[in-house]
C-alpha cells in the first residue's frame, strides 16, 4: 500500500482507552494516511518494512504530540449582535427578568438575527468557526434557534450548510426551533410547538437542512409534554434528538430524552440519579458546558460521580452563544471542566474527542486515532497530553491536519 501521507517522529494520544491509560498513548508513533483516512497507526518500530516510507509525502513531527482533532459538540455559532450590554447590566445589579421586560434577553438576539442577511450571518459565523478551528477543532455541531420562524431558521441552517461545504469541516446541523417562545406566540406555547411540529420542522427537513433536533426543556423553556410532542415528530422524520435538560431545574427532561434514544442530554446540572440511570440504559451522552456554568456563576454542579458510577459518557463543549457562554475556546473549556467540575485530564480530553463524537453519533467516523477513522489529526507542541487541560489562555497547536471524507 502506498500512503498519501506518512507521519513519523511523533507521540500519539489515540484516545482509545487501554486499561488505566485513558489517553491511549503510543510513544514514537507513526501514522499512515490513505484516502483521507488512517490506514496504519502504531509504534514506528512496528511499521512493516513493506510499508515504511511507501509515501510520496513523509512528514517529520519533530517529536510533537498528535491527538484526534477536537470536536465541539454543542454550539450556537450563527447569530447576529451581542449581549455585552446585558452582561454589564447584570454586574450593575439589574436582574435578568428586568432585562427581558426591557426587551433584552434571547429575544434581542432573535430580533438581530431576523434582521441580518444570510451573507451577514455567514461572515459572522465564519470568523467564529475559524477561531475554533485554529485550536484544532475539525468537527462542530451548530444549532439554529435564534430565528423562531421558518424564514430565519432556514437562513441559519443554510449558513451552517455553507460553512460545512465551503470549509471542508464536519458540521452537524441541529434544528433548535424550540429554543424560546417567539413574541408573536406570547402566551401560546402549545400553539408554537404545534407550528414547529406541523409546519416548520417538516418543511426544513424536506429541504435537507436538518441533521438532528434539539429543544430547551426547563421551567423557563418548554415542558416535558411539549418536548415529547417534538420528539415524536422528529422520530417520525427519522431524525435523531438531543435536549437542553436540567440546566436550571429538574424537569426530568433527560429521562424523556433517553426514552427517545437521544444522542445527548446537555447542561444537566440538576440531573438526578433516575435521569442518570435512564441515560446509561439508553446510551445517551452527557454533554457538560462549563462555560455557561462559569458565566452564569452557577452553584449546582452536574452529578459527576453518578455519571462515573453508571458509566455515562461525558462530553465537553463550548456552548458558544451570546447570552450565557460567549467563549470561542474549546481548550479553555478543557481547563474549566477540570477546575470547576473536577474531571481528570483524561476524562476532559475524551470529552472533546471520543465522547464528543458519541454525542453527535459520529463515533464510527472520528474521535479517536484508529485505522479506518477519518484523518482528522491535530499536532500539538506539548510534552504530555494532560497539558491541553493544564494551561489556559494559550494555544499550543502546531498544525491542525483537517483531512476527512465528505461523510
C-alpha angles and dihedrals in degrees: 000000000000112000119219087215133008120197117200137168093044139119116225132213095194093181087224097130115231116188108295092352105092092175094059092224124201112184118209091011136176128207124197117200125201127174091352092303133101106262098173136009131170144094110330090233088062095053103120115245088235089061101035111115092353089140136098089214117047117179125198108211093199093231093300127141127256128202133171108282108266125262124216100200101180122042141141095201099152115077141101129241128014139249100225091124090057090050088055092046093053090052087053090057101261111141124235089242090057090048091052092048088053090055099268132116125068093333090064088060089046091055092049093046093048089052095049122091121238090250092051091052090048093052093048094047092045090061091051094047091050091053091054094042087055087065092055099270112148101161126055140178111211122189130204117211106119093089104053089186131079097252097051096038087053090049092053094047091048089054090051089051092050091050090052094048099039099044100037091233126138108250127176110207111215123193110222101173088140092065099110140340111273117228093249089061097045109156092007106089094149090053091051092051088050089052091051093048098041101036121004102044097044092047095050092043090053088055089055093240099125131076098167142002128234137178141184112244112185142105090274092039131044130320127253090250091053091049091050090057089051091049092049090054092048090048091053088053090048092241121145117239138216132175144216095228140173095356098134103007140002108265091156089245093142090059089052091048090051090049088060094045093251120194090225149350110218134208094004097172090146096041114138131208094266089056092048091050091049091051092049092051092048097043091241115161121230111229112201119200109197093172092066091042089054098042093050091043091232122184103194108092122209112257095262096165092051091049089052093045093054093038096239109169111247120214128185127211141168097241084207107199135138098246110045111006114026093169128132098188122092088178089061089052089057090058093044091050088057099040100038102030098027095234115161117245089251091054093045095049090047085053093064096038124024098017095038087057089053090051089060098038089247098118092119092052109041145346099091137052101246138131111280095022122116114274093245098147132163123202116212133195095222137114097223132013092240087072089074086069097035101059121061128187092030135091116212094181110140098179132346108213103205102187119142146139118260091253 
